[in-house]
């Protein structure tokens, strides 16, 4: 008899405190747009930033990690955290 094992490739959800604080409004917020540097991620982020800037007057800030297959370095993540009130992440191909 063949035994089948099903694995769940997703990780456990982060603890609530890791999700940050929800902004009351986007009006005038500094919003980071963080790209994983895969094809089309920058296109999606720039279009999203343009719409949010027009609707809410956000200040868009763009961040891109160097190597798509590796996690972002601590320095880049710290820079993004310190500069932004909120962050939009795109991970596309």
KEMI-302701 format. One record per atom (N, C-alpha, C, CB): x, y, z; residue in three letters. Coordinates in steps of 0.001 Angstrom, whole numbers, plus 500000, padded with zeros to 6 digits. Glycine has a CB too. Example, Ala and Ser with C-alpha at 12.3 -4.5 7.8 and 13.67 -1.06 7.14 Angstrom:
% residues 2
513190494310507800ALA512300495500507800ALA513200496700507800ALA511308495527509046ALA512850497750507080SER513670498940507140SER512900500030507870SER514084499402505725SER
This chain:
% residues 93
500838498823500000UNK500000500000500000UNK500887501246500000UNK499044499995501217UNK500549502214499150UNK501295503456499056UNK500753504456500068UNK501225504031497628UNK501662505096500747UNK501269506100501732UNK501481507489501121UNK502085505938503064UNK500471508350501200UNK500553509705500668UNK500582510690501830UNK499361510008499714UNK501530511611501758UNK501633512647502782UNK501405513992502107UNK503024512604503510UNK500451514746502600UNK500176516082502071UNK500841517108502975UNK498640516347501963UNK501605518016502372UNK502288519045503131UNK501690520407502813UNK503794519031502834UNK501652521258503792UNK501182522625503609UNK502423523512503477UNK500256523091504809UNK502671524101502286UNK503888524878502074UNK503835526297502642UNK504176524948500617UNK502736526673503260UNK502634528029503801UNK503129528062505237UNK501184528541503725UNK503528529230505651UNK503980529373507030UNK502808529784507910UNK505127530407507132UNK503021529689509180UNK501984530099510128UNK501797531611510028UNK502355529679511589UNK500600532100510296UNK500400533559510227UNK501258534264511276UNK498902533918510432UNK501678535491510965UNK502495536219511930UNK501666536607513142UNK503111537467511286UNK502320536827514266UNK501561537281515440UNK500974538658515157UNK502464537322516713UNK499855539013515771UNK499184540285515473UNK500094541504515588UNK498013540461516394UNK501009541496516547UNK501870542673516719UNK502831542856515550UNK502658542559518015UNK503071541814514756UNK503967541916513606UNK503294542602512422UNK504452540535513195UNK501997542748512468UNK501272543349511364UNK501269544869511410UNK499869542849511354UNK501727545446512487UNK501801546898512580UNK500473547514512965UNK502269547478511274UNK500437548812512862UNK499264549581513263UNK498568550107512013UNK499656550752514214UNK497272549933511958UNK496496550421510819UNK496379551942510894UNK495087549764510785UNK496642552598509772UNK496537554050509713UNK495076554475509712UNK497253554595508469UNK494786555606510328UNK493435556149510293UNK493080556632508894UNK493293557290511298UNK494097557119508168UNK493886557649506829UNK495178557563506045UNK493377559103506882UNK495061557453504728UNK496240557491503867UNK496606558930503486UNK495999556657502604UNK495733559879503752UNK495937561272503358UNK497289561773503851UNK494807562162503906UNK498192562064502901UNK499514562598503227UNK500506561591503781UNK499365563683504196UNK500131560332503859UNK501023559310504428UNK502218559040503513UNK500249558004504676UNK503334558709504121UNK504510558274503367UNK504354556767503163UNK505872558633504122UNK504087556366501934UNK503829554961501633UNK504985554392500830UNK502501554794500864UNK505575553329501365UNK506652552648500680UNK506095551612499725UNK507600551998501678UNK506715551495498570UNK506349550491497582UNK507581549617497411UNK505879551138496206UNK507487548389497926UNK508636547505498060UNK508568546391497013UNK508699546910499483UNK509533546380496113UNK509569545399495025UNK510556544283495349UNK509949546078493691UNK510168543072494978UNK511094541954495132UNK512034541851493933UNK510322540643495310UNK511911542795492991UNK512791542889491830UNK512530541805490780UNK514223542813492280UNK511341541236490789UNK510966540298489737UNK510257541064488630UNK510062539158490293UNK510211540491487428UNK509569541194486310UNK508140541627486643UNK509558540304485072UNK507838542854486292UNK506513543468486430UNK506143543929487835UNK505493542512485971UNK506932543617488839UNK506622544108490182UNK506676545632490198UNK507605543517491228UNK507670546209489541UNK507796547664489507UNK506626548313488765UNK509115548063488849UNK506125547659487722UNK504986548188486962UNK503753548271487861UNK504692547302485720UNK503462547193488562UNK502314547172489467UNK502463548224490565UNK502150545778490090UNK503635548320491149UNK503842549266492240UNK503722550713491775UNK505201549042492869UNK504273551037490630UNK504200552419490129UNK502756552807489797UNK505094552588488877UNK501999551885489212UNK500584552175488908UNK499781552354490189UNK499967551045488056UNK500040551503491162UNK499345551607492441UNK499700552920493128UNK499695550413493351UNK500980553269493114UNK501425554524493733UNK500772555723493064UNK502953554651493659UNK500684555703491745UNK500074556806491007UNK498614556988491411UNK500180556563489496UNK497887555882491527UNK496471555955491917UNK496302556462493347UNK495812554581491777UNK497117555942494260UNK497015556364495657UNK497443557817495844UNK497861555458496541UNK498415558237495059UNK498855559632495123UNK497732560560494647UNK500133559841494265UNK497065560178493562UNK495976560995493034UNK494773561020493978UNK495551560475491667UNK494438559899494572UNK493240559801495415UNK493448560336496826UNK492791558370495493UNK494638560063497403UNK494852560366498820UNK496004561333499093UNK495101559097499561UNK496724561716498062UNK497840562622498279UNK498987562003499057UNK497364563834498990UNK499197560710498866UNK500299560044499558UNK501633560545499018UNK500197558511499403UNK502681560296499779UNK504050560546499335UNK504653559172499050UNK504899561360500421UNK504815558794497769UNK505332557461497454UNK506854557392497588UNK504919557059496041UNK507327556321498181UNK508757556032498314UNK508981554624497780UNK509249556167499814UNK510001554427496964UNK510203553140496315UNK511458552448496841UNK510295553319494802UNK511315551138497068UNK512407550301497559UNK512446549030496721UNK512235549967499080UNK513639548564496399UNK513789547336495618UNK514927546525496198UNK514044547645494117UNK514647545276496509UNK515744544433496975UNK516590544006495781UNK515207543193497742UNK517847543684496013UNK518776543443494914UNK518550542119494191UNK520173543486495429UNK518405541046494925UNK518318539719494311UNK516943539123494611UNK519458538779494834UNK516136538874493570UNK514763538407493782UNK514642537137494624UNK514122538170492464UNK515569536227494494UNK515437534939495173UNK515945534952496615UNK516174533887494399UNK516535536064497043UNK517042536157498414UNK516222537158499210UNK518530536559498422UNK516185536969500508UNK515431537906501338UNK516111539270501355UNK515284537364502770UNK515340540285501615UNK515877541643501686UNK516798541764502888UNK514738542688501766UNK517842542540502724UNK518787542752503814UNK518200543613504921UNK520051543389503287UNK518743543460506110UNK518262544194507278UNK518379545701507077UNK519036543772508521UNK519440546144506427UNK519638547580506216UNK518518548171505355UNK521003547838505557UNK518152547482504276UNK517075547958503406UNK515731547927504137UNK517003547105502125UNK515473546880504888UNK514226546795505645UNK514145547890506698UNK514098545427506305UNK515254548164507371UNK515279549235508365UNK515042550590507711UNK516615549239509116UNK515659550816506558UNK515480552070505825UNK514011552259505452UNK516363552092504556UNK513389551203504962UNK511976551247504584UNK511106551519505816UNK511553549918503904UNK511362550816506886UNK510582550990508122UNK510684552413508651UNK511056550006509196UNK511891552962508653UNK512106554291509216UNK511519555408508353UNK513580554527509408UNK511423555193507053UNK510972556239506133UNK509467556236505885UNK511682556092504827UNK508775555143506212UNK507392554970505759UNK506386554857506897UNK507294553751504897UNK505171555315506605UNK504039555113507513UNK503317553811507196UNK503060556291507426UNK503409553378505930UNK502780552139505454UNK503596551618504283UNK501280552374505036UNK503469550325503991UNK504230549712502906UNK503339548790502100UNK505440548941503452UNK503513548850500755UNK502848547938499828UNK503945547064499244UNK502039548711498695UNK503744545759499290UNK504737544807498793UNK504236544149497519UNK505055543739499858UNK505118544036496509UNK504759543321495279UNK505778542215495055UNK504704544289494047UNK505280541021494835UNK506119539869494538UNK505552539194493302UNK506188538876495750UNK506024539608492136UNK505438539139490874UNK506479538512489962UNK504754540288490153UNK505996537816488979UNK506804537301487858UNK506162537749486574UNK506931535741487898UNK
